[in-house]
Amino acid sequence: MNTDNTIVYEAVDNRATITINDPERRNPMSTVTMRRLLEATDTAIVDDDVRVIVYTGTGEQAFSAGGDLASGFVDDEDDGDRHEERGALADLFRLMRSGGKPTIARVNGHALAGGFGLAVACDIVVCVDDAKLGTPEINVGLWPMMISAILQRVSPHRKVLEMMMTGTLITPDEALEMGAISRVVGRDDLDDAVDEYVNELTAKSPIVLAMGRRLFYEVEDLALDRALDRLQDGLTEVAATDDAREGVSAFLEKRAPRWKGS
């Protein structure tokens, strides 16, 4: 994996932790950093020992302040190369969705712009109660483009558009109310809350969790009839797994299941 010290990757006990590591600048996301995030995510996905992927930032100030404006963000005329580079964030979102492994955002501080998008793109988002969240891009003459595809799938459109048009930051409690995050905790409880989710997820059947998660995202843009047909097929696929048989047997025999992952 081609990483530098702006991304720290660690895989321990079925958990891969991917950390944006530039705390002095509030963990910004340059195009290079986004490519490194993409590489680290791919490494976690292909590692059979990894069951859950956790994203976080170094320090207590910021999860990520978003795009690295200091690295050069505004285009010269006909800057096609930079257009291609910006695809890294979209590629990361696609990989997080399609990779088959649950993702958790450990939001240790402010999550702004693309950093907010990265957090919300995770399946589960645990956020400290003193963080600031939002999409302030409009205040510097930009617009939260790719992350809008994520935000409008989890939160009410009117609230998302208001946040994007005004650039107003929101509190974790407000983000929780609009469905953008999963849980708000005190800073001292952040790691315990993340550990709790990791332990819950790793106790489940990995194949059924992957299949169910994939179908959840697959049907979100389908018409109702097509979604129901696809989910009916999905139930048949899940019911044919060894783990489904084991889970039902364990339930009837009043014992803990022994998952095979098949």
N, C-alpha and C positions, 0 to 999 in steps of 0.2 A: 504494500500500500504506500503510495507516494504522498506523504504528509510532511508538513513542517510544524514548527512549534505553535502555530496559531490554532491548530486543532490537536487535541490530545485524545487518543483512543485507548480504552482499557476494557478488557473483557475478563470478568471474574464471576464465577458461580452463576452461569446462565444469563448474565447481564452484560451487555455492552454499553459503556458510557462514553458518549461523544461530547467533548467539551470545547466550546469556543474560548480560546485562551489568549485574550488581549485586554486584560482588565483595565489597564491604564487609559485605554481609549474606549472603554465600555463595550468591549467585545463586538466590534463592527463586522459586517459581512461584506468583504470585497468579493469580486468575481473569483479571485483565487481561493479565498476562504470557502466560498460556496462549492467550488470544485472539490476542495478537500473534504467538505461535509459529505458530498456525494460519494467520494471514494471510501470514506469511513463507513458510511451507511451500507455500501455494497459489501464491504468486508464483513460487517456484522450479519448481513443477510445470508452470505454463503457459509458462515461458520455454524455448523450443525449444533455446537454446544450453546450458542447464544439463543435464548428464548425471548428476551425482551430488550429493546433498544431505548436508552435514556439519553435525552439531549439536555445540556445545561451550559452555563457559562461560568467562567472563573470569577471568584470574588463575590462580594455582596451587593455591589452597586447595580450591575446589569446582567441580565440574561443575554441580551444583545440589543444594541441601539439601532440596529438595522444597517442599511447600505453604507458603505465606506465612502462618504462624499469626498474626503481628502485624497483618495486614490485616483480621482478623476472620474466623474460620473456623467457630466454633460458632454454631449457629442460635438465633434466638429462635423462639418457637412459631409454627408456620404460615408459615415463611419460604420461600415458594415461589420467590421470585426467586433466592435463593441456590442452590436446587436446580437451577434452569435454568442458572445460571452455571457450576456444576460440570460440566456437560456438555461444556465446552470441552476437557477432557483426553480424554474419550472421542472427541470429534470429531477431535482431533488424531491419536489412534491410528488411527482409521478412515482419515483422509486419508493418513497415512504408508503404510498398507497398500495403499490403492487408487490412489495417485498415479502409479504406473508407473515411478518413478525410484528407484534404489538409495539407501539411507540409511546413513550411517556416524556412529556416536557417537565423538567425540574426547573421551574421559573424562579430563580434565585434573586431576581431584581428586575429593573425596568426592562420591558419587552416592547420595543417600538418598531414601527414600519416593518421591514422584512423580518426582524427579530420576533415581532408579534405574529407575523404570518407563520414563521417556523414553529412557534409554540402551538398555535391553533391547528396547524397541520398534523400534530400528534393526536393519537387516539385518546389519550388521557393527559390533562394539563393540571399540574399541581403548582400553585402560585403563592408566594409569600404575600402577606397582607399589606405590606408597605410599598409594593411595586407600583409603578405607573405604566399603563398600557395604552396602546392606540396606534393611530396612523397619521402622524404629523407631516407627511410628505408635502401636502398642499402648501404648507408654510414656507417651503423653500422652492416653490414652483414646480413640484413633481407630483406624481399621482401613484398610489399603491396599486399597481397593475396586477401582477400575477397573484398577489395575496388576496385580491378581491374574489378570485375564484374559490379560495378556501373559506374566507370569512362569510360569504353569502350563502354557503352551504350549511353553516352551523348556527347562524344568528339571523334575526329578523332583518330583511332587506332595508327597511326604512331606517333602522338604527345604524346599520353598517354604513349606509350612504351618508347619513348625517355626520358620523364620525369621520368619514373620509373627506367630506366637503369642508368641514370646519377645522379639522386637525386637532380637535379637542381630545385631550387624554382622559382616560377613564380609570376608575379604581378597580381593583380585583373583584370587589363585591358587585360592581356594575357589570363587569365582564362575566361573572358567574350568572347573574340574572339574565343576561342575553344569550347564555349558552356557549360562550366562547371558551370558557375554561371549566374544569371539573370540580376543583376544590380549592378553597382558600385556607391557608394555615399560617400560624405564627412562624417566624424565622427558626426558632428552636425546634419546631416540629416538622420542618420541611423534609429532612432525610427520613424520618420515621414514616411519614406519609407516603413517600416514594417507595420505601422498602415494603410497606404494606401492599401497595399495588403490585409490585414485582412479585412478591410471594403469592398473592392471589392468582396472578396470571400464570406463573410457572407451575402452579398446582393443577392447572387444567390440561385437558388433552391438547397437545400441540397441533395435531392435524385438524381436529374439529375447530379449535380456535382460529387457525389459519383459514379454513374453509368458510366459516361463518363471517369472519372479518372481511374476507374478499368479497363475498356476496353482499354484505351490508353496503359496501361502497359501489359495487357493480350496479346495483339496482336503483341507486339514489336519483339518477336522471332518467329512468325509464317510466313510461306510462304505466298506470296501475295494473292493467291486464298483463302487460309484458313482464312487469316486476313479479306479479304473483306466479306466472308460469315459470319464470326463472327460479324463484324461491322453492316452488314445488319440486323442480328438478334437483335443487340443492339439498332439499331434505332427503330425497332418495339417495343422493351421493353420500351424505353424512351417515345415513342409516346403514349403509353398506360397509362402513369402516370397522376395523377390529375394535377401535376404542369405543364406538357406540355400543357394540355388543358387550364389551367389558363394563362400561358404565352402567348399563341396565342390569347386568348380572350383579354387580357390586351393590347397586341400590336394593335389589330384591333380597340379596344375602346379607344386607346390613353391615357392609364392610367398606373400607376405603378402596377406590379403584386403583388398579395398577396399569397405568397407561402404556401402550406400546408405541404410540406415535404413528400408527398405520390404520 
